[in-house]
Amino acid sequence: MMMDAQSLYTRQAAAFRSDMKQTCAALVGIVQGVLADGELHDREIQFLDEWLTKAESVLSCGQAPSSTPR
């Protein structure tokens, strides 16, 4: 059975929304952890930078390119 274009689009949109929600929830958790002790450590900055790089494809979807170089 072939999937029609509308059905395929709907499934892709639902998958994207799910990925975006999970990614944003993870980011909130990371930031809460970083802020928990009131101190910012180099390893926290490095972890967040690496995580943001890995999550860039989800977080930047539909957004203008960043004007700040990494």
Contact map, one row per residue, 1 for C-alpha under 8 A:
1110000000000000000000000000000000000000000000000000000000000000000000
1111000000000000000000000000000000000000000000000000000000000000000000
1111101100000000000000000000000000000000000000000000000000000000000000
0111111100000000000000000000000000000000000000000000000000000000000000
0011111110000000000000000000000000000000000000000000000000000000000000
0001111111000000000000000000000000000000000000000000000000000000000000
0011111111100000000000000000000000000000000000000000000000000000000000
0011111111110000000000000000000000000000000000000000000000000000000000
0000111111111000000000000000000000000000000000000000000000000000000000
0000011111111100000000000000000000000000000000000000000000000000000000
0000001111111110000000000000000000000000000000000000000000000000000000
0000000111111111000000000000000000000000000000000000000000000000000000
0000000011111111100000000000000000000000000000000000000000000000000000
0000000001111111110000000000000000000000000000000000000000000000000000
0000000000111111111000000000000000000000000000000000000000000000000000
0000000000011111111100000000000000000000000000000000000000000000000000
0000000000001111111110000000000000000000000000000000000000000000000000
0000000000000111111111000000000000000000000000000000000000000000000000
0000000000000011111111100000000000000000000000000000000001000000000000
0000000000000001111111110000000000000000000000000000000001100000000000
0000000000000000111111111000000000000000000000000000000000000000000000
0000000000000000011111111100000000000000000000000000000000000000000000
0000000000000000001111111110000000000000000000000000001001100000000000
0000000000000000000111111111000000000000000000000000000000000000000000
0000000000000000000011111111100000000000000000000000000000000000000000
0000000000000000000001111111110000000000000000000000000000000000000000
0000000000000000000000111111111000000000000000000000000000000000000000
0000000000000000000000011111111100000000000000000000000000000000000000
0000000000000000000000001111111110000000000000000000000000000000000000
0000000000000000000000000111111111000000000000010000000000000000000000
0000000000000000000000000011111111100000000000000000000000000000000000
0000000000000000000000000001111111110000000000000000000000000000000000
0000000000000000000000000000111111111000000000000000000000000000000000
0000000000000000000000000000011111111111000100000000000000000000000000
0000000000000000000000000000001111111111000000000000000000000000000000
0000000000000000000000000000000111111110000000000000000000000000000000
0000000000000000000000000000000011111110000000000000000000000000000000
0000000000000000000000000000000001111111000000000000000000000000000000
0000000000000000000000000000000001111111100000000000000000000000000000
0000000000000000000000000000000001100111110110000000000000000000000000
0000000000000000000000000000000000000011111110000000000000000000000000
0000000000000000000000000000000000000001111111000000000000000000000000
0000000000000000000000000000000000000000111111100000000000000000000000
0000000000000000000000000000000001000001111111110000000000000000000000
0000000000000000000000000000000000000001111111111000000000000000000000
0000000000000000000000000000000000000000011111111100000000000000000000
0000000000000000000000000000000000000000001111111110000000000000000000
0000000000000000000000000000010000000000000111111111000000000000000000
0000000000000000000000000000000000000000000011111111100000000000000000
0000000000000000000000000000000000000000000001111111110000000000000000
0000000000000000000000000000000000000000000000111111111000000000000000
0000000000000000000000000000000000000000000000011111111100000000000000
0000000000000000000000000000000000000000000000001111111100000000000000
0000000000000000000000000000000000000000000000000111111110000000000000
0000000000000000000000100000000000000000000000000011111111100000000000
0000000000000000000000000000000000000000000000000001111111110000000000
0000000000000000000000000000000000000000000000000000011111111000000000
0000000000000000001100100000000000000000000000000000001111111000000000
0000000000000000000100100000000000000000000000000000001111111000000000
0000000000000000000000000000000000000000000000000000000111111111100000
0000000000000000000000000000000000000000000000000000000011111110000000
0000000000000000000000000000000000000000000000000000000000011111000000
0000000000000000000000000000000000000000000000000000000000011111100000
0000000000000000000000000000000000000000000000000000000000010111110000
0000000000000000000000000000000000000000000000000000000000010011111000
0000000000000000000000000000000000000000000000000000000000000001111110
0000000000000000000000000000000000000000000000000000000000000000111110
0000000000000000000000000000000000000000000000000000000000000000011111
0000000000000000000000000000000000000000000000000000000000000000011111
0000000000000000000000000000000000000000000000000000000000000000000111
